[in-house]
Amino acid sequence: MPKTKEKFDHILDNRFTKFERARLIGSRALQISQGAPFLMDFSKKDLVNLNYDPIAIAKKEFESGVLLIEIKRVLPHE
């Protein structure tokens, strides 16, 4: 295995960086605030507990893994 691949193995797995996470949640919260349907079923009680906050709803969707947004990472050439 080349050294450069070892150097970037932590990037290649399925975890998101804090910047990617913020971008995903922010993009989804914007969609929700503009009237997009929820990707999960929320009861009235859940929405009241979340204060109908688009960011909180987007976080719940992100944590449950239902977001259909993907991240393409550009890695340096070997």
MDAnalysis code that builds the backbone (N, CA, C; Angstrom):
import MDAnalysis as mda
import numpy as np

u = mda.Universe.empty(234, n_residues=78, atom_resindex=np.repeat(np.arange(78), 3), trajectory=True)
u.add_TopologyAttr("name", ["N", "CA", "C"] * 78)
u.add_TopologyAttr("resid", np.arange(1, 79))
u.add_TopologyAttr("resname", ["MET", "PRO", "LYS", "THR", "LYS", "GLU", "LYS", "PHE", "ASP", "HIS", "ILE", "LEU", "ASP", "ASN", "ARG", "PHE", "THR", "LYS", "PHE", "GLU", "ARG", "ALA", "ARG", "LEU", "ILE", "GLY", "SER", "ARG", "ALA", "LEU", "GLN", "ILE", "SER", "GLN", "GLY", "ALA", "PRO", "PHE", "LEU", "MET", "ASP", "PHE", "SER", "LYS", "LYS", "ASP", "LEU", "VAL", "ASN", "LEU", "ASN", "TYR", "ASP", "PRO", "ILE", "ALA", "ILE", "ALA", "LYS", "LYS", "GLU", "PHE", "GLU", "SER", "GLY", "VAL", "LEU", "LEU", "ILE", "GLU", "ILE", "LYS", "ARG", "VAL", "LEU", "PRO", "HIS", "GLU"])
u.atoms.positions = np.array([
    [0.852, -1.180, 0.000],
    [0.000, 0.000, 0.000],
    [0.899, 1.245, 0.000],
    [0.671, 2.157, -0.934],
    [1.491, 3.369, -0.969],
    [1.253, 4.241, 0.259],
    [2.264, 5.013, 0.592],
    [2.168, 5.868, 1.776],
    [1.048, 6.899, 1.662],
    [0.813, 7.413, 0.458],
    [-0.222, 8.440, 0.325],
    [-1.600, 7.879, 0.643],
    [-1.857, 6.628, 0.283],
    [-3.155, 6.027, 0.607],
    [-3.314, 5.897, 2.117],
    [-2.267, 5.475, 2.813],
    [-2.317, 5.383, 4.271],
    [-2.587, 6.748, 4.893],
    [-2.001, 7.769, 4.291],
    [-2.141, 9.129, 4.817],
    [-3.591, 9.599, 4.777],
    [-4.361, 9.141, 3.767],
    [-5.729, 9.617, 3.577],
    [-6.787, 8.576, 3.924],
    [-6.394, 7.465, 4.559],
    [-7.379, 6.440, 4.927],
    [-8.467, 6.984, 5.844],
    [-8.116, 7.888, 6.739],
    [-9.124, 8.436, 7.652],
    [-10.169, 9.254, 6.904],
    [-9.850, 9.749, 5.733],
    [-10.798, 10.530, 4.936],
    [-11.690, 9.615, 4.102],
    [-11.186, 8.443, 3.753],
    [-11.897, 7.580, 2.824],
    [-13.003, 6.750, 3.464],
    [-13.060, 6.689, 4.773],
    [-14.115, 5.895, 5.387],
    [-15.434, 6.662, 5.375],
    [-16.469, 6.111, 5.980],
    [-17.820, 6.667, 5.881],
    [-18.137, 7.766, 6.883],
    [-17.162, 8.189, 7.664],
    [-17.423, 9.287, 8.597],
    [-17.382, 10.617, 7.857],
    [-18.045, 11.597, 8.429],
    [-18.045, 12.940, 7.852],
    [-17.183, 13.850, 8.712],
    [-16.531, 14.808, 8.072],
    [-15.808, 15.818, 8.839],
    [-16.835, 16.780, 9.422],
    [-16.404, 17.595, 10.361],
    [-17.337, 18.555, 10.966],
    [-17.827, 19.567, 9.927],
    [-17.008, 19.838, 8.929],
    [-17.393, 20.793, 7.889],
    [-18.439, 20.180, 6.957],
    [-18.264, 18.903, 6.613],
    [-19.239, 18.211, 5.774],
    [-20.563, 18.071, 6.511],
    [-20.479, 17.730, 7.789],
    [-21.683, 17.581, 8.606],
    [-22.451, 18.902, 8.663],
    [-21.742, 19.991, 8.893],
    [-22.383, 21.309, 8.954],
    [-23.014, 21.666, 7.608],
    [-22.335, 21.349, 6.535],
    [-22.852, 21.656, 5.203],
    [-24.114, 20.851, 4.901],
    [-24.094, 19.560, 5.250],
    [-25.264, 18.707, 5.016],
    [-26.472, 19.164, 5.825],
    [-26.254, 19.415, 7.103],
    [-27.357, 19.828, 7.973],
    [-27.869, 21.204, 7.552],
    [-26.957, 22.114, 7.224],
    [-27.373, 23.445, 6.794],
    [-28.158, 23.423, 5.493],
    [-27.711, 22.618, 4.536],
    [-28.418, 22.514, 3.256],
    [-29.806, 21.929, 3.442],
    [-29.897, 20.891, 4.260],
    [-31.191, 20.262, 4.496],
    [-32.116, 21.191, 5.288],
    [-31.577, 21.925, 6.258],
    [-32.390, 22.868, 7.027],
    [-32.955, 23.961, 6.112],
    [-32.169, 24.408, 5.158],
    [-32.653, 25.401, 4.197],
    [-33.801, 24.835, 3.371],
    [-33.658, 23.586, 2.928],
    [-34.730, 22.944, 2.166],
    [-36.007, 22.858, 2.999],
    [-35.868, 22.452, 4.249],
    [-37.037, 22.313, 5.129],
    [-37.697, 23.666, 5.356],
    [-36.884, 24.699, 5.568],
    [-37.445, 26.033, 5.827],
    [-38.175, 26.590, 4.608],
    [-37.841, 26.072, 3.417],
    [-38.511, 26.527, 2.205],
    [-39.670, 25.622, 1.795],
    [-40.039, 24.699, 2.704],
    [-41.244, 23.915, 2.470],
    [-41.046, 22.505, 1.955],
    [-39.829, 22.003, 1.929],
    [-39.591, 20.634, 1.477],
    [-40.213, 19.647, 2.471],
    [-40.710, 18.517, 1.975],
    [-41.298, 17.535, 2.900],
    [-40.218, 16.872, 3.750],
    [-40.618, 16.423, 4.937],
    [-39.684, 15.726, 5.823],
    [-39.358, 14.360, 5.231],
    [-38.156, 13.879, 5.473],
    [-37.753, 12.559, 5.013],
    [-38.056, 11.479, 6.049],
    [-38.508, 11.893, 7.226],
    [-38.888, 10.980, 8.300],
    [-40.310, 11.324, 8.726],
    [-40.938, 10.382, 9.395],
    [-42.255, 10.656, 9.968],
    [-42.071, 11.233, 11.369],
    [-42.541, 12.444, 11.560],
    [-42.484, 13.098, 12.866],
    [-43.904, 13.237, 13.386],
    [-44.095, 12.896, 14.642],
    [-45.399, 13.121, 15.259],
    [-45.480, 14.592, 15.672],
    [-46.684, 15.031, 15.984],
    [-46.852, 16.418, 16.455],
    [-46.022, 16.661, 17.706],
    [-45.981, 15.644, 18.589],
    [-45.215, 15.767, 19.831],
    [-43.721, 15.960, 19.534],
    [-43.198, 15.196, 18.554],
    [-41.786, 15.340, 18.171],
    [-41.501, 16.753, 17.650],
    [-42.391, 17.256, 16.802],
    [-42.195, 18.585, 16.229],
    [-42.288, 19.673, 17.295],
    [-43.166, 19.492, 18.249],
    [-43.271, 20.465, 19.345],
    [-41.996, 20.425, 20.176],
    [-41.484, 19.222, 20.457],
    [-40.240, 19.092, 21.227],
    [-39.055, 19.714, 20.491],
    [-39.090, 19.668, 19.162],
    [-38.025, 20.274, 18.357],
    [-38.301, 21.746, 18.069],
    [-39.414, 22.264, 18.571],
    [-39.830, 23.667, 18.362],
    [-39.986, 24.022, 16.884],
    [-40.304, 23.040, 16.078],
    [-40.453, 23.246, 14.635],
    [-39.212, 23.892, 14.018],
    [-38.061, 23.676, 14.627],
    [-36.800, 24.266, 14.184],
    [-36.220, 23.460, 13.021],
    [-36.040, 24.067, 11.837],
    [-35.514, 23.328, 10.686],
    [-34.137, 22.709, 10.933],
    [-33.299, 23.380, 11.699],
    [-31.964, 22.836, 11.974],
    [-32.063, 21.599, 12.849],
    [-32.909, 21.631, 13.865],
    [-33.086, 20.463, 14.733],
    [-33.686, 19.295, 13.958],
    [-34.615, 19.580, 13.067],
    [-35.222, 18.535, 12.252],
    [-34.174, 17.943, 11.307],
    [-33.361, 18.800, 10.701],
    [-32.305, 18.331, 9.800],
    [-31.274, 17.484, 10.550],
    [-30.947, 17.859, 11.786],
    [-30.026, 17.055, 12.600],
    [-30.590, 15.666, 12.853],
    [-31.882, 15.596, 13.174],
    [-32.538, 14.299, 13.404],
    [-32.468, 13.437, 12.146],
    [-32.747, 14.054, 10.995],
    [-32.684, 13.313, 9.735],
    [-31.267, 12.854, 9.443],
    [-30.292, 13.706, 9.702],
    [-28.888, 13.347, 9.464],
    [-28.480, 12.176, 10.350],
    [-28.832, 12.254, 11.633],
    [-28.446, 11.209, 12.578],
    [-29.100, 9.873, 12.254],
    [-30.288, 9.904, 11.648],
    [-30.965, 8.656, 11.311],
    [-30.487, 8.093, 9.969],
    [-29.731, 8.887, 9.205],
    [-29.147, 8.408, 7.954],
    [-30.079, 8.416, 6.759],
    [-31.090, 9.261, 6.763],
    [-32.041, 9.283, 5.653],
    [-31.756, 10.372, 4.616],
    [-30.745, 11.190, 4.835],
    [-30.448, 12.254, 3.872],
    [-29.940, 11.655, 2.564],
    [-30.422, 12.184, 1.467],
    [-30.050, 11.683, 0.157],
    [-28.982, 12.548, -0.503],
    [-28.267, 13.315, 0.295],
    [-27.216, 14.192, -0.208],
    [-25.897, 13.465, -0.037],
    [-25.055, 13.500, -1.064],
    [-23.772, 12.818, -0.955],
    [-22.623, 13.812, -1.031],
    [-21.488, 13.400, -0.496],
    [-20.286, 14.224, -0.481],
    [-19.270, 13.609, -1.435],
    [-18.717, 14.415, -2.303],
    [-17.630, 13.953, -3.168],
    [-16.362, 14.641, -2.709],
    [-15.416, 13.843, -2.293],
    [-14.159, 14.394, -1.791],
    [-13.109, 14.407, -2.889],
    [-12.419, 15.505, -3.002],
    [-11.331, 15.624, -3.963],
    [-10.036, 15.412, -3.192],
    [-9.346, 14.338, -3.532],
    [-8.091, 14.020, -2.875],
    [-6.934, 14.388, -3.783],
    [-5.793, 14.711, -3.209],
    [-4.629, 15.042, -4.046],
    [-4.168, 13.830, -4.847],
    [-3.552, 14.103, -5.981],
    [-3.026, 13.019, -6.814],
    [-1.802, 12.411, -6.145],
    [-1.582, 11.148, -6.442],
    [-0.424, 10.464, -5.865],
    [0.859, 10.907, -6.519],
])
